[in-house]
Amino acid sequence: MGFDARLLTGIGVLAAVVEAGNFVRAGEVLGLTPSGVSRAVARLEARVGVRLFDRSPRAVTLTEEGRRFHAQVTPLLAGLEEAALDAAGAAATVDGRLRVSVDPWFARMVLAPRLPDFTARYPGLVLDMTVSNHREEMMAGVDVAVRFGPPDVASLIARKLLETRVLTCAAPDYLARRGTPAAPQDLEGHEGVLFRNPQTGLPFGWEFHRGAERVTVAVAGRVVMDDPSVAVAACVAGQGVFQSFELGLGPWLASGQLVQVLPDWAEERYPLYAYHPSRHLPPAKVRAFLDFVQEVAAGA
């Protein structure tokens, strides 16, 4: 397939439709009529040989092929935007709109309380933040993503921010009713507050690390969560035992609302990474956010 300007124009229209959500709003942004947007999308679909959008009277959504195509071209469009800024001498300016996708626990417990410092530091920057722990298409429509867990996206630049211990905790009244476990195996008779793995849809397994020892325990529970803040609230209320990141858990432990269980078996560590598209020099606003996140993570 040879390159021509119409292909680039079609990709720009595709990105506008994805961001706006429909042809009408995309046309308003681009200065086109809805029918003009529709024709541009149809020409792009004919050019690449696949249907990119499912269309209905109520909504316009990307097909599976469209999602893949959009994820591939988004970094290229960002690179073109960066090149234009660089040519204009604005590559070092931290302004405009920065779109980020951040893990819920880190966003609520660590990043959000420090956001006034970030916005005060860069008054020309608008931060558009999505909170999610999913990894599938986590870079779609964003400049930076922050996720817990080992890196597994080869096409992205991964920057390690920190490692945090995994602690086991429970409310004092729950332990008064059910007893305090003395060994990991004792948890098999306890009620667990389980946390769903966003990749598999199944609850995370419970591991305990002490030196070179590794113990896996089948903890049962009648409550499964996908939001760690809600899970901690249920744990504080006495629902059961929960495994949480040490990062951000300090206020509950300091107040006595939660008590650490099995502290001698709390050597498991979990990393936090920031991701951005694989480009030699990310925009100044991306570099500024990465540096700030590294700063707040180090002080958490």
Phi and psi in degrees as GROMACS dihedral restraints (atoms count N, CA, C in turn):
[ dihedral_restraints ]
;  ai    aj    ak    al  type     phi  dphi    fc
    3     4     5     6     1   -77.1    20    10
    4     5     6     7     1   157.6    20    10
    6     7     8     9     1   -92.9    20    10
    7     8     9    10     1   140.3    20    10
    9    10    11    12     1  -145.1    20    10
   10    11    12    13     1   167.1    20    10
   12    13    14    15     1   -63.2    20    10
   13    14    15    16     1   -28.0    20    10
   15    16    17    18     1   -64.6    20    10
   16    17    18    19     1   -32.9    20    10
   18    19    20    21     1   -63.9    20    10
   19    20    21    22     1   -45.1    20    10
   21    22    23    24     1   -64.0    20    10
   22    23    24    25     1   -40.2    20    10
   24    25    26    27     1   -61.8    20    10
   25    26    27    28     1   -43.5    20    10
   27    28    29    30     1   -62.4    20    10
   28    29    30    31     1   -38.9    20    10
   30    31    32    33     1   -65.9    20    10
   31    32    33    34     1   -38.6    20    10
   33    34    35    36     1   -62.2    20    10
   34    35    36    37     1   -40.2    20    10
   36    37    38    39     1   -66.1    20    10
   37    38    39    40     1   -41.7    20    10
   39    40    41    42     1   -55.9    20    10
   40    41    42    43     1   -48.1    20    10
   42    43    44    45     1   -62.8    20    10
   43    44    45    46     1   -38.7    20    10
   45    46    47    48     1   -66.1    20    10
   46    47    48    49     1   -39.6    20    10
   48    49    50    51     1   -65.4    20    10
   49    50    51    52     1   -43.0    20    10
   51    52    53    54     1   -61.5    20    10
   52    53    54    55     1   -44.1    20    10
   54    55    56    57     1   -70.9    20    10
   55    56    57    58     1   -39.8    20    10
   57    58    59    60     1   -80.3    20    10
   58    59    60    61     1   -30.1    20    10
   60    61    62    63     1    99.0    20    10
   61    62    63    64     1   -18.6    20    10
   63    64    65    66     1  -159.9    20    10
   64    65    66    67     1   172.1    20    10
   66    67    68    69     1   -70.5    20    10
   67    68    69    70     1   -33.9    20    10
   69    70    71    72     1   -64.7    20    10
   70    71    72    73     1   -52.9    20    10
   72    73    74    75     1   -66.3    20    10
   73    74    75    76     1   -36.8    20    10
   75    76    77    78     1   -61.4    20    10
   76    77    78    79     1   -41.2    20    10
   78    79    80    81     1   -62.4    20    10
   79    80    81    82     1   -37.4    20    10
   81    82    83    84     1   -63.2    20    10
   82    83    84    85     1   -39.5    20    10
   84    85    86    87     1   -69.2    20    10
   85    86    87    88     1   -40.4    20    10
   87    88    89    90     1   -88.6    20    10
   88    89    90    91     1   -10.4    20    10
   90    91    92    93     1    76.4    20    10
   91    92    93    94     1    29.9    20    10
   93    94    95    96     1  -119.4    20    10
   94    95    96    97     1   159.8    20    10
   96    97    98    99     1   -77.7    20    10
   97    98    99   100     1   157.7    20    10
   99   100   101   102     1   -55.0    20    10
  100   101   102   103     1   -37.9    20    10
  102   103   104   105     1   -68.1    20    10
  103   104   105   106     1   -33.5    20    10
  105   106   107   108     1   -65.2    20    10
  106   107   108   109     1   -40.3    20    10
  108   109   110   111     1   -63.5    20    10
  109   110   111   112     1   -44.1    20    10
  111   112   113   114     1   -61.1    20    10
  112   113   114   115     1   -41.8    20    10
  114   115   116   117     1   -66.2    20    10
  115   116   117   118     1   -39.1    20    10
  117   118   119   120     1   -64.3    20    10
  118   119   120   121     1   -40.3    20    10
  120   121   122   123     1   -65.9    20    10
  121   122   123   124     1   -41.9    20    10
  123   124   125   126     1   -62.3    20    10
  124   125   126   127     1   -40.5    20    10
  126   127   128   129     1   -64.6    20    10
  127   128   129   130     1   -39.5    20    10
  129   130   131   132     1   -65.7    20    10
  130   131   132   133     1   -41.9    20    10
  132   133   134   135     1   -62.2    20    10
  133   134   135   136     1   -40.5    20    10
  135   136   137   138     1   -66.3    20    10
  136   137   138   139     1   -34.8    20    10
  138   139   140   141     1   -68.9    20    10
  139   140   141   142     1   -43.4    20    10
  141   142   143   144     1   -88.8    20    10
  142   143   144   145     1   -15.1    20    10
  144   145   146   147     1    84.3    20    10
  145   146   147   148     1    16.8    20    10
  147   148   149   150     1  -140.1    20    10
  148   149   150   151     1   157.6    20    10
  150   151   152   153     1   -82.4    20    10
  151   152   153   154     1   123.6    20    10
  153   154   155   156     1   -95.7    20    10
  154   155   156   157     1   -27.2    20    10
  156   157   158   159     1  -127.8    20    10
  157   158   159   160     1   143.1    20    10
  159   160   161   162     1   -93.4    20    10
  160   161   162   163     1   126.4    20    10
  162   163   164   165     1  -112.0    20    10
  163   164   165   166     1   136.9    20    10
  165   166   167   168     1  -143.1    20    10
  166   167   168   169     1   166.9    20    10
  168   169   170   171     1   -60.0    20    10
  169   170   171   172     1   -23.1    20    10
  171   172   173   174     1   -99.2    20    10
  172   173   174   175     1   -28.5    20    10
  174   175   176   177     1  -154.8    20    10
  175   176   177   178     1   158.4    20    10
  177   178   179   180     1  -124.3    20    10
  178   179   180   181     1   118.5    20    10
  180   181   182   183     1  -128.4    20    10
  181   182   183   184     1   150.0    20    10
  183   184   185   186     1   -68.9    20    10
  184   185   186   187     1   139.8    20    10
  186   187   188   189     1   -75.3    20    10
  187   188   189   190     1   174.3    20    10
  189   190   191   192     1   -60.2    20    10
  190   191   192   193     1   -43.3    20    10
  192   193   194   195     1   -65.4    20    10
  193   194   195   196     1   -36.6    20    10
  195   196   197   198     1   -64.7    20    10
  196   197   198   199     1   -39.3    20    10
  198   199   200   201     1   -63.7    20    10
  199   200   201   202     1   -42.5    20    10
  201   202   203   204     1   -64.0    20    10
  202   203   204   205     1   -44.3    20    10
  204   205   206   207     1   -63.1    20    10
  205   206   207   208     1   -43.7    20    10
  207   208   209   210     1   -63.0    20    10
  208   209   210   211     1   -42.1    20    10
  210   211   212   213     1   -63.8    20    10
  211   212   213   214     1   -32.5    20    10
  213   214   215   216     1   -76.5    20    10
  214   215   216   217     1   -37.3    20    10
  216   217   218   219     1   -88.0    20    10
  217   218   219   220     1   -19.2    20    10
  219   220   221   222     1   -57.9    20    10
  220   221   222   223     1   -47.9    20    10
  222   223   224   225     1   -61.4    20    10
  223   224   225   226     1   -31.6    20    10
  225   226   227   228     1   -68.6    20    10
  226   227   228   229     1   -40.8    20    10
  228   229   230   231     1   -64.2    20    10
  229   230   231   232     1   -40.8    20    10
  231   232   233   234     1   -63.0    20    10
  232   233   234   235     1   -37.3    20    10
  234   235   236   237     1   -65.5    20    10
  235   236   237   238     1   -39.0    20    10
  237   238   239   240     1   -64.3    20    10
  238   239   240   241     1   -41.3    20    10
  240   241   242   243     1   -62.4    20    10
  241   242   243   244     1   -42.3    20    10
  243   244   245   246     1   -63.2    20    10
  244   245   246   247     1   -41.7    20    10
  246   247   248   249     1   -61.8    20    10
  247   248   249   250     1   -40.6    20    10
  249   250   251   252     1   -64.8    20    10
  250   251   252   253     1   -42.4    20    10
  252   253   254   255     1   -63.1    20    10
  253   254   255   256     1   -41.2    20    10
  255   256   257   258     1   -63.6    20    10
  256   257   258   259     1   -42.6    20    10
  258   259   260   261     1   -63.0    20    10
  259   260   261   262     1   -30.0    20    10
  261   262   263   264     1   -87.0    20    10
  262   263   264   265     1     0.6    20    10
  264   265   266   267     1    78.6    20    10
  265   266   267   268     1    20.6    20    10
  267   268   269   270     1  -111.0    20    10
  268   269   270   271     1    11.9    20    10
  270   271   272   273     1   -65.5    20    10
  271   272   273   274     1   -23.0    20    10
  273   274   275   276     1   -93.5    20    10
  274   275   276   277     1     4.3    20    10
  276   277   278   279     1   -93.1    20    10
  277   278   279   280     1   125.6    20    10
  279   280   281   282     1   -93.0    20    10
  280   281   282   283     1    91.3    20    10
  282   283   284   285     1  -154.7    20    10
  283   284   285   286     1  -176.1    20    10
  285   286   287   288     1    87.2    20    10
  286   287   288   289     1  -160.2    20    10
  288   289   290   291     1  -105.5    20    10
  289   290   291   292     1   127.8    20    10
  291   292   293   294     1  -112.6    20    10
  292   293   294   295     1   120.6    20    10
  294   295   296   297     1  -103.1    20    10
  295   296   297   298     1   123.1    20    10
  297   298   299   300     1  -130.1    20    10
  298   299   300   301     1   152.2    20    10
  300   301   302   303     1  -124.4    20    10
  301   302   303   304     1   119.8    20    10
  303   304   305   306     1  -126.5    20    10
  304   305   306   307     1   139.9    20    10
  306   307   308   309     1   -53.7    20    10
  307   308   309   310     1   138.0    20    10
  309   310   311   312     1   -58.0    20    10
  310   311   312   313     1   -44.2    20    10
  312   313   314   315     1   -64.9    20    10
  313   314   315   316     1   -46.8    20    10
  315   316   317   318     1   -66.3    20    10
  316   317   318   319     1   -39.2    20    10
  318   319   320   321     1   -61.8    20    10
  319   320   321   322     1   -45.8    20    10
  321   322   323   324     1   -81.1    20    10
  322   323   324   325     1   -40.7    20    10
  324   325   326   327     1   -90.2    20    10
  325   326   327   328     1   -24.6    20    10
  327   328   329   330     1  -120.2    20    10
  328   329   330   331     1   -51.8    20    10
  330   331   332   333     1   -76.7    20    10
  331   332   333   334     1   -48.7    20    10
  333   334   335   336     1   -56.1    20    10
  334   335   336   337     1   -43.2    20    10
  336   337   338   339     1   -63.1    20    10
  337   338   339   340     1   -17.8    20    10
  339   340   341   342     1  -104.6    20    10
  340   341   342   343     1    -0.7    20    10
  342   343   344   345     1   -59.5    20    10
  343   344   345   346     1   -34.8    20    10
  345   346   347   348     1   -57.7    20    10
  346   347   348   349     1   -33.2    20    10
  348   349   350   351     1   -64.9    20    10
  349   350   351   352     1   -40.0    20    10
  351   352   353   354     1   -68.7    20    10
  352   353   354   355     1   -47.7    20    10
  354   355   356   357     1   -68.3    20    10
  355   356   357   358     1   -31.2    20    10
  357   358   359   360     1   -69.8    20    10
  358   359   360   361     1   -33.6    20    10
  360   361   362   363     1   -71.2    20    10
  361   362   363   364     1   -32.9    20    10
  363   364   365   366     1  -128.7    20    10
  364   365   366   367     1    78.9    20    10
  366   367   368   369     1   -66.1    20    10
  367   368   369   370     1   -18.5    20    10
  369   370   371   372     1   -89.7    20    10
  370   371   372   373     1     4.2    20    10
  372   373   374   375     1  -104.7    20    10
  373   374   375   376     1   136.6    20    10
  375   376   377   378     1  -108.4    20    10
  376   377   378   379     1   123.5    20    10
  378   379   380   381     1   -99.4    20    10
  379   380   381   382     1   120.0    20    10
  381   382   383   384     1  -110.7    20    10
  382   383   384   385     1   102.5    20    10
  384   385   386   387     1  -111.7    20    10
  385   386   387   388     1   129.8    20    10
  387   388   389   390     1  -107.4    20    10
  388   389   390   391     1   137.7    20    10
  390   391   392   393     1  -105.8    20    10
  391   392   393   394     1   118.6    20    10
  393   394   395   396     1  -160.7    20    10
  394   395   396   397     1   147.1    20    10
  396   397   398   399     1  -108.9    20    10
  397   398   399   400     1     8.2    20    10
  399   400   401   402     1   -80.7    20    10
  400   401   402   403     1   147.7    20    10
  402   403   404   405     1  -104.7    20    10
  403   404   405   406     1   -23.7    20    10
  405   406   407   408     1   -62.2    20    10
  406   407   408   409     1   123.8    20    10
  408   409   410   411     1    53.0    20    10
  409   410   411   412     1    35.5    20    10
  411   412   413   414     1   -65.9    20    10
  412   413   414   415     1   -19.2    20    10
  414   415   416   417     1   -94.1    20    10
  415   416   417   418     1    -0.6    20    10
  417   418   419   420     1   -64.3    20    10
  418   419   420   421     1   113.5    20    10
  420   421   422   423     1    78.7    20    10
  421   422   423   424     1     8.2    20    10
  423   424   425   426     1  -126.3    20    10
  424   425   426   427     1   162.7    20    10
  426   427   428   429     1   -95.2    20    10
  427   428   429   430     1   -31.3    20    10
  429   430   431   432     1  -142.0    20    10
  430   431   432   433     1   141.9    20    10
  432   433   434   435     1  -127.7    20    10
  433   434   435   436     1   143.5    20    10
  435   436   437   438     1  -124.3    20    10
  436   437   438   439     1   122.2    20    10
  438   439   440   441     1  -140.8    20    10
  439   440   441   442     1   145.5    20    10
  441   442   443   444     1   -79.1    20    10
  442   443   444   445     1   151.2    20    10
  444   445   446   447     1   110.6    20    10
  445   446   447   448     1   163.1    20    10
  447   448   449   450     1   -65.1    20    10
  448   449   450   451     1   149.0    20    10
  450   451   452   453     1   -70.1    20    10
  451   452   453   454     1   141.1    20    10
  453   454   455   456     1  -144.6    20    10
  454   455   456   457     1    15.5    20    10
  456   457   458   459     1  -114.0    20    10
  457   458   459   460     1    97.6    20    10
  459   460   461   462     1   -66.9    20    10
  460   461   462   463     1   -25.2    20    10
  462   463   464   465     1   -82.2    20    10
  463   464   465   466     1    -0.4    20    10
  465   466   467   468     1  -115.2    20    10
  466   467   468   469     1   157.7    20    10
  468   469   470   471     1   -84.7    20    10
  469   470   471   472     1   124.3    20    10
  471   472   473   474     1  -110.0    20    10
  472   473   474   475     1   126.9    20    10
  474   475   476   477     1  -116.6    20    10
  475   476   477   478     1   116.1    20    10
  477   478   479   480     1   -74.0    20    10
  478   479   480   481     1   128.3    20    10
  480   481   482   483     1   -98.0    20    10
  481   482   483   484     1   -40.7    20    10
  483   484   485   486     1  -170.6    20    10
  484   485   486   487     1   172.9    20    10
  486   487   488   489     1  -126.0    20    10
  487   488   489   490     1   138.9    20    10
  489   490   491   492     1  -126.8    20    10
  490   491   492   493     1   146.2    20    10
  492   493   494   495     1   -73.7    20    10
  493   494   495   496     1   156.2    20    10
  495   496   497   498     1  -101.4    20    10
  496   497   498   499     1   117.3    20    10
  498   499   500   501     1  -106.2    20    10
  499   500   501   502     1   149.2    20    10
  501   502   503   504     1  -104.9    20    10
  502   503   504   505     1   130.8    20    10
  504   505   506   507     1  -144.4    20    10
  505   506   507   508     1   165.6    20    10
  507   508   509   510     1  -160.0    20    10
  508   509   510   511     1   162.3    20    10
  510   511   512   513     1   -78.4    20    10
  511   512   513   514     1   146.8    20    10
  513   514   515   516     1   -55.9    20    10
  514   515   516   517     1   -38.6    20    10
  516   517   518   519     1   -69.9    20    10
  517   518   519   520     1   -32.4    20    10
  519   520   521   522     1   -64.6    20    10
  520   521   522   523     1   -45.2    20    10
  522   523   524   525     1   -65.6    20    10
  523   524   525   526     1   -32.8    20    10
  525   526   527   528     1   -66.1    20    10
  526   527   528   529     1   -33.6    20    10
  528   529   530   531     1   -80.7    20    10
  529   530   531   532     1   -39.7    20    10
  531   532   533   534     1  -108.1    20    10
  532   533   534   535     1   -11.3    20    10
  534   535   536   537     1    92.5    20    10
  535   536   537   538     1   155.5    20    10
  537   538   539   540     1   -96.3    20    10
  538   539   540   541     1   122.6    20    10
  540   541   542   543     1   -61.4    20    10
  541   542   543   544     1   137.7    20    10
  543   544   545   546     1  -100.2    20    10
  544   545   546   547     1   -18.2    20    10
  546   547   548   549     1  -145.5    20    10
  547   548   549   550     1   156.0    20    10
  549   550   551   552     1   -53.2    20    10
  550   551   552   553     1   -38.3    20    10
  552   553   554   555     1   -63.4    20    10
  553   554   555   556     1   -23.6    20    10
  555   556   557   558     1   -63.9    20    10
  556   557   558   559     1   -20.7    20    10
  558   559   560   561     1   -71.0    20    10
  559   560   561   562     1   -13.3    20    10
  561   562   563   564     1   -64.4    20    10
  562   563   564   565     1   -19.1    20    10
  564   565   566   567     1  -100.5    20    10
  565   566   567   568     1     9.7    20    10
  567   568   569   570     1  -109.0    20    10
  568   569   570   571     1   165.8    20    10
  570   571   572   573     1   -90.2    20    10
  571   572   573   574     1   122.0    20    10
  573   574   575   576     1  -100.6    20    10
  574   575   576   577     1   147.4    20    10
  576   577   578   579     1   -96.6    20    10
  577   578   579   580     1   110.4    20    10
  579   580   581   582     1   -93.7    20    10
  580   581   582   583     1   149.5    20    10
  582   583   584   585     1  -118.5    20    10
  583   584   585   586     1   128.3    20    10
  585   586   587   588     1   -80.3    20    10
  586   587   588   589     1   131.6    20    10
  588   589   590   591     1   -73.0    20    10
  589   590   591   592     1   118.2    20    10
  591   592   593   594     1   -64.7    20    10
  592   593   594   595     1   -21.3    20    10
  594   595   596   597     1   -80.5    20    10
  595   596   597   598     1   -38.2    20    10
  597   598   599   600     1  -103.3    20    10
  598   599   600   601     1   -21.0    20    10
  600   601   602   603     1    80.1    20    10
  601   602   603   604     1    -1.7    20    10
  603   604   605   606     1  -103.2    20    10
  604   605   606   607     1   155.7    20    10
  606   607   608   609     1   -62.6    20    10
  607   608   609   610     1   142.9    20    10
  609   610   611   612     1   -60.8    20    10
  610   611   612   613     1   143.1    20    10
  612   613   614   615     1   -73.1    20    10
  613   614   615   616     1   158.4    20    10
  615   616   617   618     1  -102.8    20    10
  616   617   618   619     1   121.3    20    10
  618   619   620   621     1  -119.2    20    10
  619   620   621   622     1   151.9    20    10
  621   622   623   624     1  -132.4    20    10
  622   623   624   625     1   128.4    20    10
  624   625   626   627     1  -117.1    20    10
  625   626   627   628     1   132.5    20    10
  627   628   629   630     1  -143.5    20    10
  628   629   630   631     1   104.0    20    10
  630   631   632   633     1    61.2    20    10
  631   632   633   634     1  -128.2    20    10
  633   634   635   636     1   -84.9    20    10
  634   635   636   637     1    -6.0    20    10
  636   637   638   639     1   -79.4    20    10
  637   638   639   640     1   139.4    20    10
  639   640   641   642     1  -131.7    20    10
  640   641   642   643     1   125.8    20    10
  642   643   644   645     1  -126.7    20    10
  643   644   645   646     1   129.3    20    10
  645   646   647   648     1  -108.2    20    10
  646   647   648   649     1   131.2    20    10
  648   649   650   651     1  -122.4    20    10
  649   650   651   652     1   134.3    20    10
  651   652   653   654     1   -84.7    20    10
  652   653   654   655     1    90.9    20    10
  654   655   656   657     1   -89.3    20    10
  655   656   657   658     1   129.1    20    10
  657   658   659   660     1   -96.3    20    10
  658   659   660   661     1   153.4    20    10
  660   661   662   663     1  -164.9    20    10
  661   662   663   664     1   150.4    20    10
  663   664   665   666     1   -98.0    20    10
  664   665   666   667     1     0.2    20    10
  666   667   668   669     1  -124.9    20    10
  667   668   669   670     1   124.2    20    10
  669   670   671   672     1  -120.0    20    10
  670   671   672   673     1   129.5    20    10
  672   673   674   675     1  -117.8    20    10
  673   674   675   676     1   158.5    20    10
  675   676   677   678     1  -122.1    20    10
  676   677   678   679     1     8.3    20    10
  678   679   680   681     1  -127.8    20    10
  679   680   681   682     1   115.8    20    10
  681   682   683   684     1   -64.4    20    10
  682   683   684   685     1   -31.5    20    10
  684   685   686   687     1   -64.3    20    10
  685   686   687   688     1   -41.4    20    10
  687   688   689   690     1   -67.3    20    10
  688   689   690   691     1   -39.4    20    10
  690   691   692   693     1   -63.1    20    10
  691   692   693   694     1   -41.4    20    10
  693   694   695   696     1   -64.0    20    10
  694   695   696   697     1   -41.0    20    10
  696   697   698   699     1   -60.8    20    10
  697   698   699   700     1   -41.0    20    10
  699   700   701   702     1   -66.0    20    10
  700   701   702   703     1   -37.8    20    10
  702   703   704   705     1   -65.2    20    10
  703   704   705   706     1   -43.9    20    10
  705   706   707   708     1   -59.9    20    10
  706   707   708   709     1   -35.5    20    10
  708   709   710   711     1   -74.6    20    10
  709   710   711   712     1    -6.6    20    10
  711   712   713   714     1    96.9    20    10
  712   713   714   715     1    16.4    20    10
  714   715   716   717     1   -66.2    20    10
  715   716   717   718     1   -36.3    20    10
  717   718   719   720     1   169.3    20    10
  718   719   720   721     1  -162.8    20    10
  720   721   722   723     1   -92.0    20    10
  721   722   723   724     1   143.4    20    10
  723   724   725   726     1  -136.9    20    10
  724   725   726   727     1   145.3    20    10
  726   727   728   729     1  -102.9    20    10
  727   728   729   730     1   125.5    20    10
  729   730   731   732     1  -135.1    20    10
  730   731   732   733     1   159.0    20    10
  732   733   734   735     1   -67.2    20    10
  733   734   735   736     1   140.9    20    10
  735   736   737   738     1   -64.5    20    10
  736   737   738   739     1   -35.3    20    10
  738   739   740   741     1   -57.3    20    10
  739   740   741   742     1   118.9    20    10
  741   742   743   744     1    88.1    20    10
  742   743   744   745     1    -6.9    20    10
  744   745   746   747     1   -87.2    20    10
  745   746   747   748     1   -10.2    20    10
  747   748   749   750     1   -50.7    20    10
  748   749   750   751     1   -45.6    20    10
  750   751   752   753     1   -58.5    20    10
  751   752   753   754     1   -38.9    20    10
  753   754   755   756     1   -72.1    20    10
  754   755   756   757     1   -36.7    20    10
  756   757   758   759     1   -70.7    20    10
  757   758   759   760     1   -41.4    20    10
  759   760   761   762     1   -66.5    20    10
  760   761   762   763     1   -35.3    20    10
  762   763   764   765     1   -80.4    20    10
  763   764   765   766     1   -11.5    20    10
  765   766   767   768     1    83.9    20    10
  766   767   768   769     1     3.2    20    10
  768   769   770   771     1   -67.3    20    10
  769   770   771   772     1   -27.9    20    10
  771   772   773   774     1  -127.7    20    10
  772   773   774   775     1   149.9    20    10
  774   775   776   777     1  -124.0    20    10
  775   776   777   778     1   134.3    20    10
  777   778   779   780     1   -72.0    20    10
  778   779   780   781     1   135.5    20    10
  780   781   782   783     1  -108.6    20    10
  781   782   783   784     1   141.1    20    10
  783   784   785   786     1    53.8    20    10
  784   785   786   787     1    55.3    20    10
  786   787   788   789     1   -62.6    20    10
  787   788   789   790     1   -24.5    20    10
  789   790   791   792     1   -73.7    20    10
  790   791   792   793     1   -10.5    20    10
  792   793   794   795     1  -115.1    20    10
  793   794   795   796     1    40.2    20    10
  795   796   797   798     1  -121.4    20    10
  796   797   798   799     1    46.5    20    10
  798   799   800   801     1  -104.2    20    10
  799   800   801   802     1     1.3    20    10
  801   802   803   804     1   -69.2    20    10
  802   803   804   805     1   136.2    20    10
  804   805   806   807     1  -124.7    20    10
  805   806   807   808     1   146.8    20    10
  807   808   809   810     1  -129.1    20    10
  808   809   810   811     1   131.5    20    10
  810   811   812   813     1   -87.3    20    10
  811   812   813   814     1   158.8    20    10
  813   814   815   816     1  -122.9    20    10
  814   815   816   817     1   128.0    20    10
  816   817   818   819     1  -122.4    20    10
  817   818   819   820     1   148.4    20    10
  819   820   821   822     1  -107.7    20    10
  820   821   822   823     1   140.8    20    10
  822   823   824   825     1  -122.6    20    10
  823   824   825   826     1   143.7    20    10
  825   826   827   828     1  -147.2    20    10
  826   827   828   829     1   160.7    20    10
  828   829   830   831     1   -57.2    20    10
  829   830   831   832     1   149.6    20    10
  831   832   833   834     1   -75.3    20    10
  832   833   834   835     1    89.1    20    10
  834   835   836   837     1  -133.3    20    10
  835   836   837   838     1   153.0    20    10
  837   838   839   840     1   -62.6    20    10
  838   839   840   841     1   -44.4    20    10
  840   841   842   843     1  -131.3    20    10
  841   842   843   844     1   101.6    20    10
  843   844   845   846     1   -67.5    20    10
  844   845   846   847     1   156.6    20    10
  846   847   848   849     1   -57.3    20    10
  847   848   849   850     1   158.1    20    10
  849   850   851   852     1   -58.4    20    10
  850   851   852   853     1   -37.0    20    10
  852   853   854   855     1   -66.9    20    10
  853   854   855   856     1   -34.1    20    10
  855   856   857   858     1   -69.0    20    10
  856   857   858   859     1   -44.3    20    10
  858   859   860   861     1   -61.0    20    10
  859   860   861   862     1   -40.0    20    10
  861   862   863   864     1   -63.8    20    10
  862   863   864   865     1   -42.7    20    10
  864   865   866   867     1   -67.4    20    10
  865   866   867   868     1   -43.0    20    10
  867   868   869   870     1   -60.6    20    10
  868   869   870   871     1   -42.4    20    10
  870   871   872   873     1   -65.0    20    10
  871   872   873   874     1   -39.5    20    10
  873   874   875   876     1   -67.8    20    10
  874   875   876   877     1   -42.6    20    10
  876   877   878   879     1   -62.6    20    10
  877   878   879   880     1   -41.4    20    10
  879   880   881   882     1   -60.3    20    10
  880   881   882   883     1   -39.9    20    10
  882   883   884   885     1   -64.0    20    10
  883   884   885   886     1   -49.5    20    10
  885   886   887   888     1   -71.0    20    10
  886   887   888   889     1   -32.1    20    10
  888   889   890   891     1   -66.0    20    10
  889   890   891   892     1   -39.6    20    10
  891   892   893   894     1   -65.9    20    10
  892   893   894   895     1   -29.4    20    10
  894   895   896   897     1   -93.7    20    10
  895   896   897   898     1    -1.4    20    10
